[in-house]
């Protein structure tokens, strides 16, 4: 009976977490501020405690989770209107490197040593610091790099080229299922789709894992491959 109680309380806590997370909005982990991170841990801990509470008193944890969620939402709304509050909660960018100088005190402020900074430089493709004009530690913990103008990649504008504007590809088939709304969005229909599939010797839509297309009629199909490839080319 105790295990059954834990099961339904765990399901309830998962549902509560899902609903509260939807209210707080979508955000990637890399975009979390320190405040978001702490609140996420706290709400998750409360949900875990609620799941294994054998006394069945899950209203108190629910109230606590709702309070934390309301505080997060209110602060998010207020920080959108107040620059000072936004900087207080999220912090400000810290200059780590600029004009050929490494700011040692700012590295200390960021709780980062020179080795960690150099690792981040290499991960971002800068093995030579002379190729970097500026490096900023952003409030989300990532480092942004501004390359020296002479070393940045050439753009079509630099070369005097005017390429055609690219468009977002629409997923017209996903895992054997046609996405009719996406087809309509790019101005196509089922007859067009069937003709495209026949042109690539695909007899059934169920055999397609993914098919994408844009308004320029660029069409790509990825058939299902029902085979496990056990080959480690990096080993």
C-alpha positions in Angstrom: 0.0 0.0 0.0 2.9 2.3 0.8 4.4 1.8 -2.6 1.1 2.5 -4.3 0.8 5.7 -2.3 4.3 6.7 -3.4 3.4 5.9 -7.1 0.3 8.1 -7.2 2.0 10.9 -5.2 4.9 10.8 -7.6 2.6 11.1 -10.6 0.8 14.0 -8.9 4.1 15.8 -8.3 5.2 15.3 -11.9 1.9 16.8 -13.1 2.3 19.7 -10.7 5.9 20.3 -11.9 4.8 20.2 -15.5 1.9 22.7 -15.0 4.1 25.1 -12.9 6.9 24.9 -15.5 4.4 25.8 -18.2 3.4 28.8 -16.2 7.0 29.9 -15.7 7.6 29.7 -19.5 10.1 28.0 -21.8 13.7 28.5 -21.1 16.9 26.5 -21.8 19.1 25.5 -18.9 21.9 27.6 -20.5 19.7 30.6 -20.2 19.0 30.2 -16.5 20.2 33.0 -14.2 21.4 32.0 -10.7 18.0 32.9 -9.3 16.3 30.6 -11.8 18.7 27.8 -11.0 18.1 28.1 -7.3 14.3 28.2 -7.7 14.4 25.2 -10.0 16.3 23.2 -7.5 14.0 24.2 -4.7 10.8 23.5 -6.5 12.2 20.1 -7.7 13.3 19.2 -4.1 9.8 20.1 -2.8 8.2 17.9 -5.5 10.5 15.0 -4.6 9.6 15.4 -1.0 6.0 15.4 -1.8 6.4 12.2 -3.9 7.7 10.1 -1.0 5.7 11.6 1.9 3.8 8.6 3.2 1.6 10.7 5.4 -0.3 11.8 2.3 -0.2 15.5 3.2 0.8 16.9 -0.2 -1.2 20.1 0.1 1.6 21.9 2.0 4.3 21.1 -0.6 1.9 22.1 -3.3 1.3 25.5 -1.7 5.1 26.0 -1.3 5.6 25.1 -5.0 2.9 27.5 -6.1 4.4 30.3 -3.9 7.9 29.8 -5.5 6.3 29.8 -9.0 4.4 33.0 -8.3 7.5 34.7 -7.0 9.4 33.6 -10.2 6.7 34.9 -12.5 6.3 38.2 -10.6 10.0 38.9 -10.6 10.2 37.9 -14.3 7.5 40.5 -15.1 9.0 43.2 -12.9 12.5 42.6 -14.3 11.1 43.2 -17.8 10.1 46.7 -16.7 13.1 47.6 -14.4 16.7 47.5 -15.7 18.0 47.8 -12.1 16.0 44.8 -10.9 17.0 42.8 -14.0 20.7 43.5 -13.4 20.2 42.6 -9.7 18.7 39.3 -10.5 20.5 38.3 -13.7 23.8 40.2 -13.2 25.8 42.0 -15.8 28.3 40.9 -18.4 31.9 40.8 -17.3 34.8 41.8 -19.6 37.5 39.1 -19.4 39.6 40.1 -22.3 39.8 43.2 -24.5 42.4 44.9 -26.8 45.0 42.3 -26.1 44.7 42.5 -22.3 43.5 39.8 -19.9 41.6 41.3 -16.9 42.8 39.3 -14.0 40.6 40.9 -11.4 37.5 40.3 -13.6 38.5 36.6 -13.9 38.6 36.5 -10.1 35.2 38.1 -10.0 33.9 35.5 -12.4 35.4 32.7 -10.2 37.4 31.6 -13.3 41.1 30.9 -13.6 43.3 31.5 -16.7 43.3 27.8 -17.6 39.5 27.7 -17.7 39.4 30.8 -19.8 41.8 29.4 -22.3 39.8 26.2 -22.5 36.7 28.2 -23.4 38.7 30.1 -26.0 39.8 26.8 -27.7 36.3 25.3 -27.5 35.0 28.4 -29.4 37.8 28.0 -32.0 40.3 30.6 -30.8 43.7 28.9 -30.2 45.4 32.3 -30.7 44.3 35.1 -28.4 45.5 37.7 -30.9 42.4 36.7 -33.0 40.1 37.8 -30.2 39.1 41.5 -29.9 36.9 41.1 -26.8 35.6 38.3 -24.6 32.6 38.8 -22.3 31.2 36.4 -19.6 27.5 36.7 -20.0 25.0 36.5 -17.1 24.0 32.9 -18.3 27.5 31.7 -17.7 28.6 31.5 -21.4 31.5 33.5 -22.9 30.8 35.6 -26.0 33.8 36.3 -28.3 34.2 39.2 -30.7 36.8 38.3 -33.3 39.4 40.7 -34.7 37.9 42.2 -37.9 40.7 40.9 -40.0 40.3 37.3 -38.7 36.5 37.0 -38.9 35.0 34.9 -41.7 34.1 36.8 -44.9 30.4 37.4 -45.5 28.5 37.6 -48.8 28.3 41.3 -48.2 32.1 41.6 -47.9 32.4 39.8 -51.2 29.7 41.8 -52.9 27.4 38.9 -53.3 23.6 39.0 -52.9 22.5 35.5 -52.2 18.8 34.5 -52.2 17.1 34.8 -48.8 17.0 31.4 -47.1 13.7 30.2 -45.6 12.9 27.8 -42.7 12.2 24.3 -43.9 8.8 22.8 -43.0 8.5 19.3 -41.7 6.0 17.7 -44.0 6.4 14.1 -42.8 7.5 13.1 -39.3 7.9 9.4 -38.4 5.5 8.3 -41.1 2.8 10.9 -40.5 2.0 13.7 -42.8 1.8 17.2 -41.3 -1.1 18.8 -43.4 -0.8 22.2 -41.8 2.8 22.4 -42.7 2.0 21.4 -46.3 -0.6 24.2 -46.5 1.9 26.6 -45.0 4.3 26.1 -47.9 1.5 26.1 -50.5 1.6 22.4 -51.3 -0.9 19.5 -51.1 -1.0 15.7 -50.9 -0.8 15.2 -54.7 2.4 17.2 -54.8 3.8 15.3 -51.9 2.9 11.9 -53.4 4.6 12.9 -56.7 7.8 14.0 -54.8 7.9 10.7 -53.0 7.3 8.7 -56.2 10.2 10.6 -57.7 12.5 9.2 -55.0 11.1 5.7 -55.3 9.3 5.8 -52.0 6.0 3.8 -52.2 4.6 4.4 -48.7 4.5 7.4 -46.5 5.0 5.1 -43.5 8.5 4.4 -44.8 9.6 8.0 -44.3 11.2 9.0 -41.1 11.5 12.7 -42.0 10.7 14.8 -45.1 11.3 18.6 -45.2 10.6 21.2 -47.8 10.6 25.0 -48.3 8.7 27.4 -50.6 11.5 27.2 -53.1 10.7 23.5 -53.7 13.8 22.2 -52.0 12.7 18.8 -50.9 14.7 16.3 -48.8 13.6 12.9 -47.6 15.1 10.7 -44.9 13.7 7.1 -45.1 13.5 4.9 -42.1 16.5 2.7 -41.6 15.4 -0.3 -39.6 19.0 -1.4 -39.0 21.3 -0.9 -36.1 24.7 0.4 -37.2 27.3 -1.0 -34.8 30.4 0.7 -36.1 32.6 3.0 -34.0 34.7 4.9 -36.5 36.2 7.1 -33.7 37.4 4.2 -31.6 
